[in-house]
């Protein structure tokens, strides 16, 4: 991900990182990637459990208001 965001011009793009994990939290990943990217509108990311349902993802996306 680091190499990807460093190589992209994200000016004018809203980025909302998310991941799935069985145990690890998202931590400072969104802040780290935003710093590496140097551009873009980075919103708070979210970690979902490995077995997240389509409904749970849809509800999260709908709640973002983007």
Secondary structure, 3 states (H helix, E strand, C coil): CHHHHHHCCCCCCEEEEEEEECCCCCCCHHHHHHHHHCCCEEEEEEEEECCCCHHHHHHHHHHHCC
